[in-house]
């Protein structure tokens, strides 16, 4: 009974604040930041909206109310609430989420902007996809995947709208704002050495969970390089969040990898924003992470660790309801394979040093294939946040 009263009181409190906002003629936008790792996908849009209009009141939906990481939004604590409440606020004009599982009120304009490029599955799940009125598309590849989703579920006559926006998170990277030497100096790494980045995805069965330490040990066998590890943002989920076990396997990866800090050329960088590191790295080692597609846009070589456990087990368990997702499709189709067809696939982790040395000696080996594929990977490069903000202002009539 107490929790129900508390729930009702919280909903009423937020509704009253929104009522006052509406009464004063302001528009209301809910930013859905379910996990702290989603901040970089929304922050660039929010920043431009704040610059362009002072007629919007912002609210934060999150599992981490009051967390210091959310201070970048400058949204008061009394305008933050749990993600489960968003569906109750019909006063909101826009519900903006980088998470396909976000759920806004049906009277709001519900906008989904992907937090990654297409990877790992054939289509979105229907029950999640239709929770949004508008999908902000990151790239031609994303449009192809999304249009396939609409056809698959016979949604051609629905009111779902698609807009070619781009990838706001990568604007600064595409604008060349990061300087490799500066990034490496800040990490106290030698800027004269080549840099190898290990950036795995998070799923059960992929390289981090099955053999992460062994992967790093093999990379460190290569002489005269810098080694940076940057895990998928949700691999850094804390045990205070409801998805900790699912996202991390119950492992505190910062502690797990701390022993490698004894290597002077090694850095583990557990931050949300990977873009500066992408700019400073020469070769990426991954498994099936969409961040590989961002590296491909930069025309840099990617090495993919093949992960049979993921293809044989996890796909069936986690992604069986995502369209006609099969192991063959995810391995080979550009809409799901994270660019494996334009990179180097390694089936034996012990062969990693050899593959890395080859990429460092001849980084242009697959350049033509990468550059051709990159044409499908980005709308409005360097200007996506502006494009998104302009569309939102238009939708709000501002």
Secondary structure, 3 states (H helix, E strand, C coil): CHHHHHHHHHHHHHHHHHHHHHHCCCEEEEEECCCHHHHHHHHHHHHHHHHHCCCEEEEEECCCCCCHHHHHHCCCHHHEECHHHHHHCCCCCEEEECCCCCCCCCCCEEEEECCCCCCCCCCCCHHHHCCCCEEEECCHHHHHHHHHHHHHCCCCCCCCEEEECCCHHHHHHHCCCCCHHHHHHHCCCCCCCEEEEECCCCCCCCHHHHHHHHHHHHHCCCCCEEEEECCCHHHHCCCCCCCHHHHHCCCCHHHHCHHHHHCCCEEECCCCCCHHHHHHCCEEEECCCCHHHHHHHCCCEEEEECCHHHHHHHHHHHCCCCCCCCHHHHHHCCCCCCCHHHCEEECCHHHHHHHHHHHHHCCCCCHHHHHHHHCCCCCCCCCHHHHHHHHHHHHHCC
